[in-house]
Each structure stands twice: as C-alpha cells, then as structure tokens.
Amino acid sequence: MDETTASTKESTETSVDAEAAGKAIEDSRHAGKLRAREAMLHGPIFKTMMRLALPTIGVLVAQTLVNVAETFYVSRLGTEALVGVALVFPIWMLMTMMSAGGIGGGVASAVARAFGAGRHEDANALVLHTLVVAVAFGLLFSVLAIGFGSHLYQASGGEGEALHSALIYSNFIFLAAVPIWIVNLLSAVLRGIGNVRVPALVTFIGAAVLVPLSPAFIFGIGPIHGFGVAGAGIAVTLYYCAATLAMLLYMASGRSGLRLSLTRLRWPLFRDILKVGLLAALNTVQLNLMVMLVTAAVGRFGVDAIGGYGTASRLDYVLVPILFGLGTAILTMVGTNVGAGYIDRAKKIAWLGTAASVAITETVGLLVALFPGLWIGLFSHDSTVLGTGSLYFHIVAPAYAANGIVFALGFAAQGAGRVGWIFVAGAVRLLIAAGGGWFAVSVLGFSQAGLFAIVAFALIAAATICAAATLSGAVWPAADETDPARRRGRPERRPSAKPHFHSKPDLRG
C-alpha cells in the first residue's frame, strides 16, 4: 500500500512538473511576443525598422544568388535550354512577387493590425485563413501554367526545342506552386508579428541546399541520374515541399507566437487579407506590364537599343530586394501601430522609412547617372548598348528617389490597410510610361531621350500621388476604425501603454 501511494505521489509530481514546464515555455513565448509588440509600439523607430529589414534583405539577396546560379547551370545545357528557362522566368517572377509582396503584403498587414490591436484569437485564426488562400492561389497558378503554358510561351516567341525545354521546366516548377505559396504566405504571417528570423533561416537553408542540388539533378552525380532542364525544376520542387512541411510543423507547434489550428473560417478575415492583397498584387502586374511595354517601345530603335535599356533597367530590379526588405519592415510597424490606434506614430514610421528609402535610391541613382559605365560596363562594351543605357541613366536615374517614395509609402499604405490611392499611382505610372511612351515614339516620332523623359515623368507623377495621399490622410484609417470601443458605440478608450490581448475578437468595421 505504501509503495502504491508513493508511486501515485511520484506520478502526480511528475505530471505537475511537466505541466509547470509547459506553462513556463508558453509564458516565455507569450513574453517574447509582447516584447516584439512593445518594441514596435514604443521602441526606437529606426533601430526596430533595421532589425526587421536586414534579415529580409539578406533573404532576398540569397534568393537572387540562387536564381543566378541556376541560370548558370542551365546555360551549360545549351542555348535552347537557356531560352526555355528565360521564357518561364517572367511568369515565375510574377508568381513570386504576388505571393511574397502582393497577397503576402495583405497577409502581413492583416496579421500586424490584429497583433497591434491585441486581437490574439483573430491573429491565430488568420494563420489558417492564410493557408487556405495559399492553396487557392497555388492551384490557380498550377492550372494556368501547366494547362495553358504551351500557348503562353508560344505567344512569347518560343518554338522548337526552346519551347519544349520551357514546357518541361515550367511543368516541374509549377507543380510546386502550392508549396511555394504556402512558404511565402506563412513567411508573411511571421513578418506580421515581427518574426523575421525563421523566414530568413528557411531561405538560407534553401539556398545552401539548392546551389549543390540543382547541378546534381541537372547533370547527374553518383547514383542520381541527370534530368537535364527538368532537373532544375525537380530541385526547386523538392526544396519547397520540404520547406512547406517544416513551416507547417513550426506554425502548428505554437513556437512562433501564433498557432496553426482548425477553426471556423470567417469571411471578414479573408476580406482583411484580400482587400489589401489583391490591389497590391495588381500593382506587381502593373509594374511588370510597364517594363514589357516600355521595352517594346525601345525596340523601335533596334535590338541593340533593347539591350541597352534592358541592361540599365536591370539595376531597378537589383534595388528591389533592398526596397522590399525595408518596405516589409515599414508595413509590419505601421500595421501594428494602426491596430493599436497609434496613428501619429504610424505616420512617423512611414516618413522615416521613406527618408531611408530615398537616401538609398537617390545615392545609387546619382552614382550611375554620373558614371553609367560602372554598371553597364559589367555586361557589355558594345557602343550602342552603352549609349542607350547611359542615356537612360542620365535621364531616369536622377529620379530614382521617386521610386523610393513609391515603394516606402506603398508598403506603409498596406500596413494601414488602405491601398486604393497606391493602386491609382501605379495605374497612372503605367498609363504615362507605357501608353504615353509608345504613342510618343510611334506616332509623334520622339527620340530615345524623349521616351526616357516620359518614363522619368511617370515615376515622379506616381511618387507625387503617393505622397499627396499620405499627407492628406487618405491612406490612414479614422479613429473609430482603429478603436473597438468606438466601433461598438461605447465611449472611446485609448490603447494602454502596456500591450494586452482581448479575450474576444472584434470583426466589425
């Protein structure tokens, strides 16, 4: 009897110890989440912004290097394989930009605003809603790319062996569309609560795996048979499937500060994601369409002119990782403060982030405007290419600060949950640069200098619209939209200095 009592007592004590340990771990996670929220609501703005931005910038640079390495590997297979991959690249980039920056921006904005408002249940529920959105968009891209890829790549000029290579590569790449969307959108969820470490870790591990894995599947090594251009797609697919499993397990564990669990799907939470995400995704479409149409206008001056414009404008894409990394930090901090009702602080974050973005872009712009050969000379020494590229830099590069304004204030508007005017700015830029540029060259007989002046004017016009909308308050929610008590008709209660979490979510408004 004594032994039984002792055994029962020991079992009870073990159970209590395990429960206490579990509670301690949960309390530690909760405290870490509160510290992250406290830093965004009350900490030094610039320091917090850089802490959030730098890992994301590192992630995007790593992804860029992986793409460059893969292009190099495929080039060893011959021109047809290289052209085939190039035909797929614009669609791949469109999907990546839409998932990471478009719909992903909507996800990060919704999570950040719920996090800032202390709506813990909503923030947790948004994880499952994000997963549903990722699966839906991933399936859409898979169906369109695999089902209609042949028509799409033929319309882009693909034929013969190059078209065959494009279809093989595309089919394997877009088989992984759902995992790619899941990884990118769950990374956006984590960025929404200020957790940039885990997305960075997943990407860096992916880079470390893909750089040796791609040539192994492309050319073959040891027992692995070489699959040619299909091998590049197989390597990407395997990585994203593994990354998806890791992200799902991590989110289900609750270690992130949020937990993936089954809950009732609610339209207001989908709306919170899509009202920002869809317009932000259309902005990425506008940007890519503008580049394509301006390239077509430049093409009227000859193939070498396209080479010069393409080489120069490639610098714009090189700046994107920096602007995107800084922009996601602005989005998270603005969204958290808007959710908490700290609109004045959100405005300070937006303008400080814009100042940093302008400093980076204008420094680069002035440098290449004065010394265009520093960049163009890396790719070509042809006189026509150098001439067109230098002319582009002389005219457009001094206006690069406007691009910094558009990016920074665009992300701030996503964080605030109001991107209507940012979409208008993108539409105006597209209309002036692409429509106006083509008309000026084709009908009015403008020179290259005239075309590039129109491109620069379009960029300045878009920045002016973004700045005017931000200064006028059009992108900022009214007080009754950020305070749950006022939305319910009760007296206003300002957010407390200490972070807290409401026990029940508020979905009105």
Summary of the structure (lengths in Angstrom):
residues: 509
radius of gyration: 25.0
end to end distance: 63.8
largest distance: 103.4
contacts: 1844
relative contact order: 0.12
helix: 83%
strand: 0%
